[in-house]
Amino acid sequence: MRPILLQGHERSLTQIKFNSEGDLLFSCSKDHIINVWFSHNGERLGTYEGHNGTVWTIDVDSQSRFLVSGSADNELRLWNVSDGKCLYVWEFPTAVKRVAFSDDDERVVCITEQRMGHQCVIRVFKLNRDGDGTAQSLEPEHMFSPIGSKATVCAFTYTPNLIITGHESGKIALFDVVTGTEVLNNERAHMDVVTDLQLSTDRSYFVTSSKDKTARIHDTKTLRVLKTFTTETPLNSAALAPNKPYVLVGGGQEAMQVTTTSLRQGKFETRFWHKVFEEEVGRVKGHFGPINTIAVHPAGTSYASGGEDGFVRVHHFEESYFRAKPYGDLQLED
């Protein structure tokens, strides 16, 4: 798999995201800029400029019409995907660490950081999709502060008004956004910070990665841990491959300790694990530093990884990947 190297960022990547068709790839980084690329050839289509701090997180709606981004400049911004215009800016007391659209594109959830006496707050905004999108409500539809450990990642579930959150303590919880109550939690889901959370296509299960060197698959309804993938390096991201039983994980030692280890020991590879058998099936090298974020094409034809080295690498899977029999000689019926 010869990767396509996307060079459009000057600092380390924080999140990458495919749109629902998979023809566009969005990337954000610590250099304040959001880029959008054609995923098939890696050509840069444009940039979204306006943030004054690290852009921590992005998400794009299912129609590829709106993009939301959260940044260290304490702003949540709404963008028009096609022309790069910033349509609306929400300002908060602290940095926005995670944003996500609901499956019907009507709402956006965002997590702001616990800092300088401010609590970690989860806010849900109802988007006004009429007209050009500039007429948004300044006030959130719902907001609440999770008690205890601060939330680091979040996503909407398939149940209306329910969101999943991953926390600094390793806890995973379900919150009712209307009342702000914790409906269910799994305190021991991970032993350290939850660094990423990605849902399956039908949102019935999800994968998380953590600094405790594991990635885990959980059931959305019960939060039960279904599978565990244990590595020897802190993980920053985990993604599910659609149509194939694979989980992709990436991470690596903290940037501070990288100089003391060789590339081989630093473990800067994207690692493929079998979702059912919990066995590692492959590795893809390439980055010169920890992998911070991984995204898989919605059709499962390629994947992209963004690293501390400022590069995004897009890998299109070869024919052998699709021909491989991941369950042995078993033929699966669709």
C-alpha positions, 0 to 999 in steps of 0.5 A: 500500500503506497500511501498518499502523503498529505502535507498541509499542516505545519504542526501535529494533527489532532483529528481527521474525519471522512465525510459520509460519502468518503470523497472528502477528508477533513484534517485539523491540527495545532497550527490553527488551520482546518484542511479539506482534501480529495481522499482518492488522490490527496489533492488539497481542496481548500482550508478553513481559516479563522481559529486562533488556537489549536483546532482540537476537533472537527465533525462534518454532517451527513450531507457534507453541508456544515462542518463544526470545529472546536479549538483552544481559542475557546470557540466552536465554529460552524462552517459552510463546507463548500465555500469555506465561510465561517457561518457562526461562532460560539464562545466559551470560557475554556477550550472546546475539546470535542464536537460531534453531530447527531445522526439526523444532523439537527444537533451538535454536542461539544465538550469544553475543558475544565480549567481556571475554575471552570467546570467541564461542560457538555453543551448541545446546540440545535442547529438551524439548517434553514437558509444559509446557516448564519442564523443560529441560536447563541444559547445551547438547547441543553447544558450540564456538567458531568460530576466527577472525572471530566469528559474527554470524548463524546458522541450521540447514540442512536437513541434520541437525547442520549450521548456517550462520553469517555472520561479522564478517569477511564470511565464511559458513561451514557448521559441524558442531555435533557436532564443532564443525568448519568443514565449508566456508566462503566467506571472500569471501562479503561484504567486511564484517559479515554483518548478516542471514541468511534461508533460503528455504522449502526451505532450499536457498538463503539470502539475506544482507545486509551492511554492505558495501552488498550482499545476496547469495543463496547455495547452502546446499550449496556456499556459492557466491554465486548472485546479488548485489544492490548498493546504495549504503547499508549493509544491515541486513536482507534477506528472500526473498518466497515465490512471487515472484522478489523479494528485499527489502532494507533498511538505511540510514546509521548512526543517528549520521550520520543528522542530517547527511543528508536522508531521500532521501539516507539511503535509508531505504526497503525496496527490492525486487530481482528475484531472477533479473535482479538489478535493482531493481524498486521501493521503499517509503518510510516509516521515519524512520531506518535499517531494521533488520529485514525479514520477509515473510509465509510466504504472501507476502501481506504484509511487515513492516519494523522501524526505528531509529525504533521503529516496525514497518510492516506492508504488505499487498501490493495486487492489482497485486503479484500480477497483475504478470508478474515474468518478462515474458510468461513463464507459469511452471508450478507 
